[in-house]
Amino acid sequence: MKSSVNAIFLIAGIIACQACKPETPKTGQALVENSIKYHDPKGKWRELKATFVLKDSLPPGRESRTYEFALDNSKSKMSYSIEGLKYEVWNDSLVKIHGEIDKERALRMRNYYTYLWGLPMKLKDPGTIIDDEIKTEEIRGKEYLVVRVPYEMDIWYFYFDPETYRMEAYKFFKDEPNQVGEIIYLEGEIEFSKMKIPANRTWYRTEIPEFLGTDMLQEIK
């Protein structure tokens, strides 16, 4: 009798556990939403105020650097600092603190850091089009759920773990028919303000097997 009762509780527990699992996404938008729930379950990105300290590892012949950027997303502000250069971007205004940089490059750098380090949350930005179809693709011996996001200048693909929906890679093509672009592998995580931020980003070309560099997140403060 005792064993029967235990079996009933076990079955009930399995059913309850299955009921708590997120529904398997049917569209690209739903898959992105699941990934955001993994990386930013409390919706902190929109108001994030933090400094990211990084070190890069570059191909032979290029010296590695340590640098940092700070975000205050509630004020649309980014600060960047590396040896010999420090500046701030408020909305689309540039404030040079020391060193030289032109406004166009400063804005590109702002867009680069806020987009890449804000993924997958940035896929909810107004005007972002996410293809409905979810594909599967194997890279580095692992099968991923993949969504395609076309932008005006390039086409992006995002790779998500099929169980946790953790974002583990992305790539973009400047010339999709000829597979000209870059692929970035994400490894490790740093938790900050209830967010799970990918720690290391390693870049390769897509058209040839060329290593471009690794961005290594040292800390968030």
Beta strands, then each sheet from edge to edge (+ up, - down):
strand 1: 49-57
strand 2: 66-72
strand 3: 77-82
strand 4: 85-90
strand 5: 93-98
strand 6: 135-139
strand 7: 142-150
strand 8: 155-160
strand 9: 167-175
strand 10: 180-192
strand 11: 195-205
strand 12: 211-220
sheet 1: 5+ 4- 3+ 2- 1+ 12- 11+ 10- 9+ 8- 7+ 6-
end
